[in-house]
Amino acid sequence: MSLVESPYQTLGVSGDASQEAIHGAYRALVKECHPDTHPGNAMAEGRFRAMSDAKDLLSDPERRELYDRSGVAEMPRSMVECPSMITARLARKRRKTALDTAMITASAVIGAIGIFRCVF
């Protein structure tokens, strides 16, 4: 079993499905995991994006033919738009570092004010 689903598997249609069948399968599946019906659910959002990418690929006759011949499509929109786990982890680390720096700076300022008040 493949870890990566084909666009056909994602939409649950056969390789010779018509445009109407693809569109119907997409509409039926979208109701289950649309982000508006599942706010804050990252899994539903990811599934929705995968289904949208599959529909976009299979709805374009040229891209579908290329995929059917080679088994490879250009990078899906969701992979381009979604930050990778590494990028998200680095962003969290930068925010923590910025917060730590701000707290150290605030402590230094408060300490300086205390010294200033004692001196004068």
QUIGI-V221144 format. One record per residue. RES is the residue in one letter. SS is DSSP state (helix for helix, strand for strand, loop for the rest). PHI is phi in whole degrees, 0 to 359 (* if undefined). D_CENTER is the distance of its C-alpha to the mean C-alpha in whole Angstrom. Layout:
BEGIN
{{RES,SS,PHI,D_CENTER} {RES,SS,PHI,D_CENTER}}
END
This chain:
BEGIN
{{M,loop,*,24} {S,loop,278,21} {L,loop,285,17} {V,loop,256,16} {E,loop,283,16} {S,loop,282,18} {P,helix,301,17} {Y,helix,293,20} {Q,helix,294,20} {T,helix,301,16} {L,helix,268,18} {G,loop,72,21} {V,loop,238,24} {S,loop,277,26} {G,loop,293,26} {D,loop,254,29} {A,loop,294,27} {S,loop,282,28} {Q,helix,300,26} {E,helix,294,27} {A,helix,294,26} {I,helix,296,23} {H,helix,297,23} {G,helix,295,24} {A,helix,296,22} {Y,helix,298,19} {R,helix,298,20} {A,helix,292,22} {L,helix,288,18} {V,helix,298,16} {K,helix,299,19} {E,helix,285,18} {C,helix,224,14} {H,loop,293,14} {P,loop,302,12} {D,loop,291,15} {T,loop,271,17} {H,loop,228,15} {P,loop,296,14} {G,loop,83,12} {N,loop,268,11} {A,helix,293,8} {M,helix,294,9} {A,helix,296,11} {E,helix,295,8} {G,helix,296,6} {R,helix,296,9} {F,helix,299,10} {R,helix,296,8} {A,helix,298,9} {M,helix,294,13} {S,helix,296,12} {D,helix,296,12} {A,helix,297,15} {K,helix,295,17} {D,helix,301,16} {L,helix,294,18} {L,helix,283,20} {S,helix,278,22} {D,loop,268,22} {P,helix,303,26} {E,helix,291,26} {R,helix,294,22} {R,helix,296,23} {E,helix,297,26} {L,helix,299,25} {Y,helix,296,22} {D,helix,297,25} {R,helix,285,28} {S,helix,255,25} {G,loop,78,23} {V,loop,231,20} {A,loop,239,18} {E,loop,295,17} {M,loop,302,13} {P,loop,293,11} {R,helix,304,9} {S,helix,295,6} {M,helix,285,7} {V,helix,282,8} {E,helix,277,6} {C,loop,281,3} {P,loop,290,6} {S,loop,285,8} {M,helix,298,10} {I,helix,294,13} {T,helix,296,12} {A,helix,296,11} {R,helix,296,14} {L,helix,295,16} {A,helix,296,15} {R,helix,297,16} {K,helix,296,19} {R,helix,296,20} {R,helix,297,20} {K,helix,296,22} {T,helix,297,25} {A,helix,296,25} {L,helix,295,26} {D,helix,300,28} {T,helix,297,30} {A,helix,295,30} {M,helix,292,32} {I,helix,295,34} {T,helix,297,35} {A,helix,297,36} {S,helix,297,38} {A,helix,295,40} {V,helix,295,41} {I,helix,298,42} {G,helix,296,44} {A,helix,295,46} {I,helix,296,46} {G,helix,297,48} {I,helix,295,50} {F,helix,300,51} {R,helix,292,52} {C,helix,290,54} {V,helix,287,56} {F,loop,257,57}}
END
